[in-house]
């Protein structure tokens, strides 16, 4: 479960999916600059980003393990309340300057974030960490598809190739062998829920892209996280009547990793590291998230995708990379700015 920029544009997080233009990226970042030897800044930045990406990949296994002791929506509510509270403190100066437009945009974005994480965590209870990670990654290639469908944006051939590759991989990973065809009957319910997560995250990327053209980054982050946390708290008694949690080291570890390392610390690390990392390097590093999830799941849980799932995972990863590195719609800030006029 990720917290990252894609090509220094899409910020897909455990706590948010943020889209930033270069001019807005870090000028208002609330953390003090970290002083490093200028000669080694780039290397240290790369190492830190790889470490953070590993943490995101590992969280799929950590959460899967914790879900035997806590129900999915309750787990989400607790972790998001912690993250929202800490980041609200970090961005506290933004509240005094917040406008009505920023609040409304943040509420819309936070609602998509809430829906995405509810689908993802509930789905993870019924599917495997590797499949959850790769299927969540579909959100990246869904962005140009949704922009084309609802905003009539152009999709170039490289992006189209990436989308096709990712959808073939999606079919191989979700539809069982043996002639199920396009029928949904043989598809795992957890996989379907994770696909719902990917759609919600894709819409969130788009709406955050529109919002950050008009409002400061810190304001959007703060409002969307608070909104998401509120919706998650409300959802528990409404949608999860048998909610329960067994407090032990395993659950506390999962909450600490996801809320603190995977969200709050990740914000601080990225805020510094991505200033010294080329966009293509960033995209390549973050594409390792489902790979790390697969490796971690294999080592810890003994999960094996099999040849069909493995080929599907490779195609999804290839589709994401082609769309990110060779496509042009992964940088839609000019189009979104035009749309916002």
Buried (B, 14 or more C-beta within 10 A) or exposed (E): BBBBBBBBBBBBBBBBBBBBBEEBBBEEBBEEEEEBEEEEBBEBBBEBBBBBBBBBBBBBBBBBBBBEBBBBBBBBBBBBBBBBBBBBEBBEEBEEEBEEEBBEBBBBBBBBBBBBBBBBBBBBBBBBBBBBBBBBBBBBBBBBBBBBEEEEBEBBEBBBBBBBBBBBBBBBBBBEEEEBEEEEEEBBEBBBBBBBBBBBBBBBBBBBBBBBBEBBBBBBBBBBBBBBBBBBBEBBEEEBEEBEBEEEEBBEEBBBBBBBBBBBBBBBBBBBBBBBBBBEBBBBBBBBBBBBBBBBBBEBBEBEBEEBBBBBBBBBBBBBBBBBBBBBBBBBBEBBBEBEE
